[in-house]
Amino acid sequence: MLGYTITQWLFGVLSFLSIMFGLMVVFSRNPVSSVLYLILTFFCIAGHYLLMNAQFLAIVHIVVYAGAIMVLFLFVIMLMNLNEDQEPQRTWLTKIIAAVAGGLMLVVLVGSLKGSEQLQLQHYGSSQVGLVKNLGMVLFRDFLFPFEIASVLLLAAMVGAIMIGKRDIK
């Protein structure tokens, strides 16, 4: 117990909460409470980003995932009429196939991570890596062309979505 810093305690607590909320997402029967547990999981992951001194990534993670996408999921779930009577019943064969596929995916994930060495964050880079100022400098100095290509692609996608969604006026 001796020798642990507050950062290590926070990491342990946030990791435990992330895993528990993630399990609650999977095992919750109510889809609305499942989405709310997923939002709590995202907040715990944002706490991990703060521990790694990546403040910008933590705020973007909360705004984009917990703020936008999960609210949209929540609205879609609330607007859908989820009756258990209309839900298709899954057979034992499909449940067994899903369990085998999940187990195989776990084996592949463990096999791929087994040979990798752990990342020691305190030895790499500076403590100012996750700040917005440094991110902006790297983004606009080293990655300006890919940034502009991404903006053109997003503009083309937005124009395409407007053209698809536009009604024909006759």
Stockholm file with secondary structure:
# STOCKHOLM 1.0

chainA/1-170         MLGYTITQWLFGVLSFLSIMFGLMVVFSRNPVSSVLYLILTFFCIAGHYLLMNAQFLAIVHIVVYAGAIMVLFLFVIMLMNLNEDQEPQRTWLTKIIAAVAGGLMLVVLVGSLKGSEQLQLQHYGSSQVGLVKNLGMVLFRDFLFPFEIASVLLLAAMVGAIMIGKRDIK
#=GR chainA/1-170 SS CTTCCHHHHHHHHHHHHHHHHHHHHHHCSSHHHHHHHHHHHHHHHHHHHHHTTCHHHHHHHIIIIIIIIHHHHHHHHHHSCCCTTTSCCCCHHHHHHHHHHHHHHHHHHHHHHHSSCCCCGGGSSCTTTTCHHHHHHHHHHTSHHHHHHHHHHHHHHHHHHHHHHCCCCC
#=GC SS_cons         CTTCCHHHHHHHHHHHHHHHHHHHHHHCSSHHHHHHHHHHHHHHHHHHHHHTTCHHHHHHHIIIIIIIIHHHHHHHHHHSCCCTTTSCCCCHHHHHHHHHHHHHHHHHHHHHHHSSCCCCGGGSSCTTTTCHHHHHHHHHHTSHHHHHHHHHHHHHHHHHHHHHHCCCCC
//
